[in-house]
């Protein structure tokens, strides 16, 4: 693995707003989402972001309760890398970061898939959103979602 790739083994940011399930009847019903730790609400999108410590226990991750349905259910979500943004570093030309985010989508019994994201950050335009509730300019947090899968 290249030296400029930072493997995110501590945290990942998952977008939970707008998470829906689609059943055979094509009726879309929102799922119940249990977030272990909320990072905050996006300034641009008004979406809620979960801050998830990466681990091996399903119970420590984001839990999505699938409503009763007939036939297969489809769960969709956006997955973002988590970046600590510094305007000073960007201005100095030292703002580049590359992240490899590894996750698992699982039931309580088995892993269904293992999505992977390669996210790169160069400028503030690479951020998907800014998160409110911080001490930074405009009341935003230094951590922010970058890229989207």
C-alpha positions, 0 to 999 in steps of 0.5 A, a space after each residue: 500500500 502506498 505511503 500516502 494512503 492513510 488507512 482509516 482504522 479508527 473512524 468512518 462517517 456514514 450518511 444516515 439521512 434519507 435512508 430508505 427501504 424498498 420492498 416488492 410493493 414499491 412502497 418506500 418506508 423509512 428505516 429506523 437507524 441507530 447511530 452509535 455516535 452522531 458527528 453532527 448535521 450537515 450545513 449544506 444538506 441538513 443531513 445527519 452524519 454518524 461517526 462510527 469507530 471501526 471495529 469487528 462487532 456488529 452491535 458497535 456499528 450503525 444498526 438499521 432496523 428493516 421494517 416488515 415487508 414482503 420480498 427482498 428489501 433494499 437498503 441504500 446509504 452514502 459512505 464518506 471518509 472523515 477528514 480533519 480540515 485545515 484551511 491553513 494547511 490547504 493555503 500552504 499546499 499541504 492539504 492533500 490527504 488520501 484515505 482508504 475506508 474499509 467497512 462491512 455490511 452485515 446482519 447479526 449472522 453474516 457479512 453481506 458485503 465489504 464496501 471500500 472507498 478511496 477518498 482524496 482531499 486536496 481543497 475545500 471543494 472536495 468536502 461533501 459538506 461541513 458539519 455544524 456545532 463546532 468552533 471553526 469559522 461559521 460554527 463548523 467542526 474541523 472534521 467533515 465528510 469527504 468524497 461519497 460512495 
